[in-house]
Amino acid sequence: MMTNDKFPYLGLKASTDPAQIAERLRYSPTVFEFFTTPADCTPAGLNHLQKMIEWVQHTTHRIVIHHPMSYRGHHVEVSTPARIDPAMAQFVTTSTQDLLKVAREMDVQLLIHGSYNAPVQTINAEFGDVATGRQAVLDELDHWRDVGGDHIMFENSISPIYPYSDPVFNQAILAHHYRLAFDTSHTFIAAHGNNDVLVASLQQLAPAIVHYHLVDSMGQFHDSLPLGQGRIDWARVWPTLNQTATNIYEITLANQLDSTAQRASHTYLEHIKAAAK
């Protein structure tokens, strides 16, 4: 795998709030990810998002727009059947189209979750079984792959309909030629805290990965811990990473105006990198 002395990047995440952005830019991040909400997908919100992207582009051109995580109190599941939730299905379509338009015009990336954490009971109720649910996700991602091209990527979840913890399903994902965003904690949780499964998944999917969410976890639920505070074995993970990809540290912050935990995670991984040489 190609080595990159600049990797891992100092990748920081913020909303479109100018105060959050100003705090992140104080540290000159190499990668910047916008966490958006449905408000950012309104005409006024899209206009504001473009202005914020222009601001960040004075610092870096490695910019990712994270598609809204929730809508009307529910996670945004891209495969939501219109017969079950027509408002959600419509939101997925219009918001993705609008954010893709921004991504193309500003020459940045759009990240979409293949799923979030829909329980098996919900999946079975909507699709009949997990296998059918997975196919519904792949069909939806195929559409956005074809529409979005090099401006779109797809992130894994802890849901059984779009995990990266199943090597057989991973092979199916690779056959679809997606540009992948890999969240380390999501795979670790889906693998029930098994580092062997995490490392094997990272190795299997590495050629297709274009972006990482580097984040630790205890492997039990979505905890978004700083690197070194969970059970992920970063000394094993580091050699598997595709160094042609970008990365951010998607850490839960106690104060959204203080990115210390994100930046400390970068320092931690830099130490792992130095020890590996």
C-alpha positions in Angstrom: 0.0 0.0 0.0 1.2 3.5 -0.8 2.7 5.3 2.2 1.9 8.9 2.9 4.1 10.8 5.5 1.3 13.3 6.0 -1.3 10.6 6.9 -3.1 10.6 9.3 -4.4 14.1 8.8 -5.6 16.4 11.4 -9.2 16.0 10.5 -11.8 17.9 12.5 -15.6 18.0 12.4 -18.1 20.7 13.2 -21.6 21.9 12.4 -22.3 24.8 10.1 -22.2 27.1 13.2 -19.6 29.8 12.6 -18.4 29.7 16.2 -17.6 25.9 15.9 -15.9 26.4 12.6 -13.8 29.3 13.9 -12.6 27.1 16.8 -11.6 24.3 14.4 -9.9 26.6 11.9 -7.7 27.9 14.8 -5.8 24.6 14.5 -5.4 24.5 10.7 -7.1 21.2 10.0 -6.0 19.3 6.9 -9.5 17.7 6.6 -12.8 19.3 7.6 -16.1 17.6 7.8 -19.4 19.4 8.2 -22.1 17.7 10.3 -25.4 18.8 8.8 -29.0 18.8 9.9 -32.3 19.1 8.0 -32.1 22.9 8.6 -28.9 22.9 6.4 -31.0 21.4 3.6 -33.4 24.3 3.3 -32.7 27.0 0.7 -31.4 29.3 3.4 -29.4 26.5 5.0 -27.8 25.4 1.7 -26.8 29.0 1.0 -25.2 29.2 4.4 -23.5 25.9 4.0 -21.9 27.1 0.7 -20.6 30.2 2.5 -19.1 28.1 5.3 -17.5 25.8 2.8 -15.9 28.8 1.1 -14.6 30.0 4.4 -13.0 26.6 5.2 -11.5 26.3 1.7 -9.1 29.1 2.7 -7.6 26.5 5.0 -8.2 23.1 3.2 -9.8 21.7 0.1 -10.3 18.3 1.7 -13.9 18.8 2.8 -16.7 16.4 3.5 -20.4 17.1 4.0 -22.0 14.6 6.3 -25.6 14.0 5.3 -28.1 14.7 8.1 -28.2 12.0 10.7 -31.8 12.4 11.7 -35.1 13.7 10.4 -38.2 14.4 12.5 -36.7 12.5 15.4 -35.7 9.4 13.5 -32.4 8.3 12.0 -32.2 8.9 8.2 -32.3 5.3 6.7 -31.7 5.7 3.0 -33.6 2.5 2.2 -36.8 3.6 4.0 -39.7 2.4 1.9 -42.0 5.2 0.8 -45.0 3.0 1.7 -43.9 3.1 5.3 -42.6 6.6 5.7 -43.2 8.8 2.6 -41.9 11.9 4.3 -38.6 10.3 5.2 -38.2 8.7 1.7 -38.8 12.2 0.2 -36.3 13.8 2.5 -33.7 11.3 1.6 -34.2 12.0 -2.1 -34.4 15.8 -2.0 -31.7 16.4 0.6 -29.2 14.1 -1.1 -29.9 15.8 -4.5 -29.4 19.2 -3.0 -26.3 18.4 -1.0 -24.8 16.7 -4.1 -25.4 19.8 -6.1 -23.4 21.7 -3.5 -20.7 19.1 -3.4 -20.2 19.3 -7.2 -20.3 23.1 -7.3 -17.8 23.4 -4.4 -15.7 20.4 -5.5 -16.1 18.7 -2.1 -17.4 15.3 -0.9 -20.8 14.1 0.3 -21.0 11.3 2.9 -24.1 9.2 3.2 -24.8 6.4 5.8 -25.9 3.1 4.3 -27.8 2.7 7.5 -27.7 3.6 11.2 -28.9 1.3 13.9 -32.2 -0.1 12.8 -32.9 -3.2 15.0 -33.6 -6.6 13.4 -37.3 -6.3 14.4 -37.7 -3.1 12.4 -35.8 -4.5 9.5 -38.0 -7.6 9.4 -41.1 -5.5 9.7 -40.1 -3.3 6.7 -38.4 -5.9 4.5 -39.2 -9.3 5.7 -35.7 -10.3 6.6 -32.1 -8.9 6.8 -31.1 -10.2 3.4 -33.9 -8.3 1.7 -33.1 -5.2 3.7 -29.4 -5.4 2.6 -30.5 -5.7 -1.0 -32.7 -2.6 -0.6 -29.7 -0.7 0.8 -27.5 -1.8 -2.1 -30.1 -0.8 -4.6 -30.4 2.7 -3.1 -26.6 3.1 -2.9 -26.3 2.0 -6.5 -28.5 4.8 -7.5 -26.6 7.4 -5.6 -23.2 6.0 -6.7 -24.3 6.5 -10.3 -25.7 10.0 -9.6 -22.9 11.2 -7.3 -19.8 9.7 -9.0 -16.5 10.9 -7.4 -18.4 13.3 -5.1 -20.1 10.7 -2.9 -19.1 8.0 -0.4 -21.0 5.6 1.8 -20.4 5.0 5.5 -21.0 1.8 7.5 -23.3 1.4 10.4 -23.9 -0.9 13.4 -27.1 -2.1 11.8 -27.1 -5.6 10.3 -28.3 -4.2 6.9 -25.1 -2.2 6.2 -22.2 -3.3 8.5 -18.6 -3.8 7.5 -18.1 -6.7 9.9 -19.3 -9.5 7.6 -16.6 -10.6 5.1 -19.2 -12.2 2.8 -21.3 -9.0 2.7 -18.0 -6.9 2.4 -17.3 -8.9 -0.8 -20.7 -8.0 -2.1 -20.1 -4.3 -1.3 -16.7 -4.4 -3.1 -18.5 -5.8 -6.2 -20.6 -2.6 -6.3 -17.5 -0.4 -6.6 -18.6 2.1 -4.0 -16.3 4.8 -2.6 -16.3 3.8 1.1 -16.2 5.8 4.3 -15.1 3.5 7.1 -16.0 4.2 10.8 -13.8 2.2 13.0 -16.1 2.2 16.0 -19.1 1.1 14.0 -17.3 -2.0 12.7 -15.9 -2.7 16.2 -19.4 -2.5 17.7 -21.0 -4.6 15.0 -18.2 -7.1 15.6 -19.0 -7.1 19.4 -15.6 -5.7 20.3 -13.5 -8.1 18.3 -10.3 -6.6 17.1 -9.6 -9.5 14.8 -12.8 -8.8 12.9 -12.1 -5.1 12.7 -8.6 -5.6 11.4 -9.8 -8.2 8.8 -12.5 -5.8 7.6 -10.1 -2.9 7.3 -7.7 -5.1 5.3 -10.5 -6.4 3.0 -12.0 -3.1 2.2 -8.9 -0.9 2.2 -8.7 -0.5 -1.6 -12.2 1.0 -1.7 -11.9 3.3 1.3 -11.6 7.0 0.6 -12.3 8.4 4.1 -12.1 7.2 7.7 -13.9 8.2 10.8 -11.2 7.3 13.4 -12.9 6.8 16.7 -12.5 4.5 19.6 -15.2 2.4 21.4 -15.7 -0.2 24.1 -17.4 -2.3 21.4 -20.8 -2.5 23.1 -22.8 0.5 21.9 -22.2 3.8 20.1 -19.9 5.7 22.5 -17.6 7.7 20.2 -14.6 7.7 22.5 -11.2 9.5 22.0 -8.5 7.2 20.6 -6.8 5.2 23.4 -9.9 5.3 25.7 -11.6 2.3 24.2 -10.7 -1.2 23.4 -9.7 -0.8 19.7 -6.1 -2.0 19.2 -4.7 1.0 17.3 -1.2 -0.6 16.9 -2.9 -3.3 14.8 -5.3 -1.0 13.1 -2.7 1.6 11.9 -0.9 -0.6 9.4 -4.2 -1.6 7.7 -5.3 2.0 6.9 -5.4 3.1 3.2 -3.0 6.1 3.4 -4.5 7.6 0.2 -7.7 8.2 2.1 -8.7 11.2 4.2 -9.7 11.0 7.8 -11.3 12.9 10.7 -11.6 12.1 14.4 -15.3 11.7 15.0 -15.2 12.0 18.8 -18.2 13.1 21.0 -17.4 16.5 22.5 -18.6 17.7 25.9 -18.4 21.2 24.5 -18.9 21.8 20.8 -16.7 24.9 21.0 -13.7 22.8 22.3 -12.3 20.2 19.9 -9.6 19.1 22.3 -10.7 15.5 22.3 -10.5 15.3 18.5 -7.1 16.9 18.5 -5.8 14.7 21.3 -6.9 11.7 19.2 -4.7 12.9 16.4 -1.7 13.2 18.7 -2.4 9.6 20.0 -2.4 8.2 16.5 0.7 10.1 15.6 2.4 8.4 18.5 1.2 5.0 17.2 2.6 5.9 13.7 6.0 6.9 15.1 6.2 3.7 17.2 5.5 1.6 14.0 8.5 2.9 12.2 
